[in-house]
């Protein structure tokens, strides 16, 4: 017999996940509506969340995420979490396609490799799990930059020079912003000989169950092997792997009683499984 699910816990996290921006202020009614909860029970839940510091009450009776969530987040080792969830998926992808696969996350304006997987036949890359690189010249970095709010993106782009690593590296700030607009719209990125003149890299976002980008996964191969036909094939492979990793680190969880199951996040224009 399956262990009964605690509906109070599910409801509390449904409400906390309904915030879409750290600076967003929402009323109890708005939180209840987004969480698919009756207003009366939603109001009682908000009061409890306020008491424990999970939300804070501000002007005109509105709420936003509280310091308890910040405190709890300090206990989450994101690269290690990604490694545990993504290493097997990345290794299987690398083995099947004979490519080098990376999974990374943005930390303090730099891309941190959480996972690297390759085979003896893969295109060689001088990278390792735990290493960092600038985000503007890599597929992983572009996906992660494209997902940032405007203020955070400005802070990273304006923090230093865009140095040309190859003749193909984007070094103009305006051109980079336009390029990131394209990445954001299409749902994937390409490093076309920008980090290394003999290498091409494609990347896709790893999203949580709310559709927010939490990491990225990439495939690297020799530039001459990246034909348009192969790129289209690899985009599908990346989307599937990204969805699998996202489902492991950010499971949608069971629907609340009386709630219809939500659609999963859309990756690269296709609904994830």
C-alpha positions as CSV (number, residue, x, y, z in Angstrom):
1,X,0.0,0.0,0.0
2,X,1.4,3.4,-1.0
3,X,2.2,5.9,1.7
4,X,-0.4,8.7,1.7
5,X,0.8,12.0,0.4
6,X,0.7,15.0,2.8
7,X,-1.6,17.4,1.1
8,X,-0.6,20.3,3.4
9,X,3.0,20.0,2.3
10,X,2.0,19.8,-1.4
11,X,-0.2,22.9,-1.0
12,X,2.5,24.9,0.8
13,X,5.1,24.2,-1.9
14,X,2.5,24.8,-4.7
15,X,2.0,28.3,-3.2
16,X,5.7,29.0,-2.8
17,X,6.4,27.9,-6.4
18,X,3.7,30.3,-7.7
19,X,6.1,33.3,-7.2
20,X,7.6,34.0,-10.6
21,X,10.1,36.7,-9.6
22,X,12.0,37.5,-6.4
23,X,10.7,41.0,-6.3
24,X,7.1,40.1,-7.1
25,X,4.5,41.1,-4.5
26,X,1.2,39.1,-4.6
27,X,-2.0,39.2,-2.6
28,X,-3.3,36.1,-0.8
29,X,-6.0,35.8,-3.5
30,X,-3.4,35.9,-6.3
31,X,-1.3,33.3,-4.6
32,X,-4.4,31.1,-4.0
33,X,-5.4,31.4,-7.7
34,X,-2.0,30.6,-9.0
35,X,-1.8,27.6,-6.7
36,X,-5.3,26.4,-7.6
37,X,-6.4,26.6,-4.0
38,X,-9.7,27.9,-2.5
39,X,-9.2,31.5,-1.2
40,X,-10.1,30.6,2.4
41,X,-7.6,27.7,2.7
42,X,-5.1,29.7,0.7
43,X,-5.4,32.6,3.2
44,X,-4.8,30.3,6.1
45,X,-1.8,28.8,4.4
46,X,-0.3,32.2,3.7
47,X,-0.6,33.1,7.4
48,X,1.3,30.0,8.4
49,X,4.0,30.6,5.8
50,X,4.4,34.2,7.1
51,X,4.8,32.9,10.7
52,X,7.7,30.7,9.7
53,X,9.4,33.3,7.5
54,X,8.8,31.6,4.2
55,X,7.0,34.7,2.9
56,X,7.0,38.3,4.2
57,X,4.0,40.7,4.2
58,X,4.6,44.1,2.6
59,X,2.6,47.1,1.5
60,X,-1.2,46.8,1.0
61,X,-1.3,43.2,2.3
62,X,0.9,41.7,-0.4
63,X,3.5,39.0,0.0
64,X,6.8,37.9,-1.5
65,X,9.4,35.1,-0.7
66,X,11.0,35.4,2.7
67,X,14.4,34.9,4.2
68,X,13.7,31.3,5.3
69,X,13.9,30.3,1.6
70,X,17.3,32.1,1.3
71,X,18.5,30.3,4.4
72,X,17.4,26.9,3.1
73,X,19.0,27.5,-0.3
74,X,22.4,27.8,1.3
75,X,22.2,24.1,2.0
76,X,21.7,23.2,-1.6
77,X,25.0,22.4,-3.5
78,X,23.8,23.1,-7.0
79,X,26.7,21.7,-9.0
80,X,26.7,18.5,-6.9
81,X,23.0,18.2,-7.3
82,X,23.3,18.6,-11.1
83,X,26.2,16.0,-11.2
84,X,24.1,13.5,-9.3
85,X,21.1,14.0,-11.5
86,X,22.9,14.5,-14.8
87,X,26.0,12.4,-15.0
88,X,24.3,9.2,-16.1
89,X,22.1,11.0,-18.7
90,X,25.1,12.9,-20.0
91,X,27.3,9.7,-20.2
92,X,24.6,7.8,-22.1
93,X,24.3,10.7,-24.6
94,X,28.0,11.0,-25.1
95,X,28.4,7.2,-25.6
96,X,25.5,7.0,-28.0
97,X,26.6,9.9,-30.2
98,X,30.4,9.9,-29.7
99,X,30.4,13.5,-28.5
100,X,31.5,15.5,-25.5
101,X,28.6,16.5,-23.2
102,X,28.7,19.2,-20.5
103,X,26.1,20.3,-17.9
104,X,26.6,23.6,-16.3
105,X,25.2,26.3,-14.1
106,X,25.8,30.1,-13.8
107,X,27.6,31.1,-10.6
108,X,28.8,34.6,-9.9
109,X,28.8,35.5,-13.5
110,X,30.7,32.4,-14.7
111,X,29.7,29.1,-16.1
112,X,30.6,26.2,-13.7
113,X,30.8,22.8,-15.3
114,X,28.9,20.4,-13.1
115,X,29.2,17.4,-15.4
116,X,31.5,16.3,-18.2
117,X,31.0,13.1,-20.2
118,X,33.0,11.9,-23.2
119,X,34.3,8.8,-24.9
120,X,37.7,7.9,-26.2
121,X,36.4,8.8,-29.7
122,X,34.8,12.1,-28.7
123,X,36.2,15.4,-29.9
124,X,38.8,16.3,-27.2
125,X,38.1,19.3,-25.0
126,X,40.4,20.7,-22.2
127,X,37.6,20.9,-19.7
128,X,36.7,19.2,-16.4
129,X,33.9,19.2,-13.9
130,X,34.3,22.1,-11.5
131,X,36.1,24.3,-13.9
132,X,34.7,27.7,-14.9
133,X,34.6,29.8,-18.1
134,X,33.2,33.1,-19.3
135,X,29.6,32.7,-20.5
136,X,29.6,35.0,-23.5
137,X,31.6,32.7,-25.8
138,X,30.0,29.3,-25.1
139,X,26.8,27.5,-25.8
140,X,26.1,26.8,-22.2
141,X,26.8,30.4,-21.2
142,X,24.6,31.9,-23.9
143,X,21.6,29.7,-22.8
144,X,22.2,30.7,-19.1
145,X,22.6,34.4,-20.0
146,X,19.5,34.5,-22.1
147,X,17.4,33.3,-19.2
148,X,18.6,36.1,-16.8
149,X,16.5,39.2,-15.9
150,X,17.7,42.3,-17.7
151,X,19.4,43.8,-14.6
152,X,21.5,40.7,-14.0
153,X,22.4,40.3,-17.6
154,X,23.5,44.0,-17.7
155,X,25.7,43.4,-14.7
156,X,27.5,40.5,-16.2
157,X,27.9,41.9,-19.7
158,X,29.2,45.3,-18.4
159,X,31.5,43.7,-15.9
160,X,34.4,43.1,-18.3
161,X,35.6,43.1,-21.9
162,X,34.3,40.6,-24.4
163,X,37.7,39.2,-25.4
164,X,38.1,37.5,-28.8
165,X,39.2,33.9,-28.3
166,X,38.9,33.2,-32.0
167,X,38.0,35.3,-35.1
168,X,34.4,34.2,-34.6
169,X,33.9,35.3,-31.0
170,X,31.2,37.9,-30.5
171,X,33.0,40.9,-28.9
172,X,30.5,43.7,-29.5
173,X,28.0,44.2,-26.7
174,X,25.1,45.2,-28.9
175,X,25.7,42.2,-31.2
176,X,25.8,39.9,-28.1
177,X,22.5,41.2,-26.8
178,X,20.8,40.7,-30.2
179,X,22.3,37.2,-30.3
180,X,20.9,36.4,-26.9
181,X,17.5,37.6,-28.0
182,X,17.6,35.0,-30.7
183,X,18.7,32.3,-28.2
184,X,15.8,33.3,-25.9
185,X,13.3,33.1,-28.7
186,X,14.5,29.8,-30.3
187,X,15.2,28.0,-27.0
188,X,18.7,26.8,-27.8
189,X,22.2,28.3,-28.5
190,X,25.2,27.5,-30.6
191,X,28.9,28.4,-30.1
192,X,30.0,28.4,-33.7
193,X,33.8,28.3,-33.4
194,X,33.7,31.1,-30.8
195,X,35.5,29.4,-28.0
196,X,37.8,27.3,-30.2
197,X,38.2,27.7,-33.9
198,X,38.0,24.0,-34.5
199,X,35.0,23.3,-32.3
200,X,31.2,23.8,-32.4
201,X,28.9,23.5,-29.5
202,X,25.1,23.4,-29.2
203,X,23.3,23.9,-25.9
204,X,19.8,23.8,-24.5
205,X,18.2,24.9,-21.2
206,X,17.4,22.6,-18.3
207,X,14.2,23.9,-16.9
208,X,12.2,23.3,-13.7
209,X,8.6,22.4,-13.7
210,X,7.6,26.1,-13.9
211,X,9.6,26.5,-17.2
212,X,12.5,28.5,-15.6
213,X,16.0,27.8,-16.7
214,X,18.1,26.3,-13.8
215,X,21.0,24.9,-15.8
216,X,22.1,24.0,-19.4
217,X,23.4,21.0,-21.3
218,X,25.6,21.1,-24.3
219,X,27.1,18.9,-27.0
220,X,30.6,19.7,-28.4
221,X,32.1,18.2,-31.6
222,X,34.5,19.1,-34.4
223,X,33.3,22.2,-36.3
224,X,33.4,20.4,-39.7
225,X,31.0,17.7,-38.3
226,X,28.3,20.2,-37.3
227,X,26.3,20.3,-40.6
228,X,22.9,21.9,-40.5
229,X,21.3,18.5,-40.7
230,X,23.4,17.2,-37.7
231,X,22.5,20.4,-35.7
232,X,18.8,19.7,-36.2
233,X,19.3,16.1,-35.0
234,X,21.4,17.2,-32.0
235,X,18.8,19.8,-30.9
236,X,16.3,17.0,-30.5
237,X,18.8,14.9,-28.5
238,X,19.6,17.9,-26.3
239,X,16.0,18.7,-25.7
240,X,15.3,15.1,-24.6
241,X,18.3,15.0,-22.3
242,X,17.5,18.4,-20.8
243,X,14.0,17.4,-20.1
244,X,15.2,14.2,-18.4
245,X,17.6,16.1,-16.1
246,X,15.0,18.7,-15.3
247,X,12.5,16.0,-14.3
248,X,15.1,14.5,-11.9
249,X,16.2,17.7,-10.2
250,X,12.8,19.5,-10.3
251,X,10.0,16.9,-10.4
252,X,6.6,18.4,-10.9
253,X,5.2,16.2,-8.1
254,X,1.7,14.8,-7.9
255,X,-1.3,17.1,-8.6
256,X,-3.3,18.4,-5.6
257,X,-6.6,16.8,-4.9
258,X,-9.1,18.1,-7.4
259,X,-6.4,19.8,-9.5
260,X,-5.7,18.9,-13.1
261,X,-2.2,17.9,-14.0
262,X,-0.2,20.7,-15.4
263,X,1.6,20.6,-18.7
264,X,5.4,20.2,-18.4
265,X,7.8,22.9,-19.6
266,X,8.3,23.5,-23.3
267,X,11.9,23.1,-24.5
268,X,13.0,24.1,-27.9
269,X,9.4,24.6,-29.1
270,X,8.4,21.0,-28.1
271,X,6.5,19.9,-25.0
272,X,8.7,17.9,-22.7
273,X,7.7,14.3,-21.9
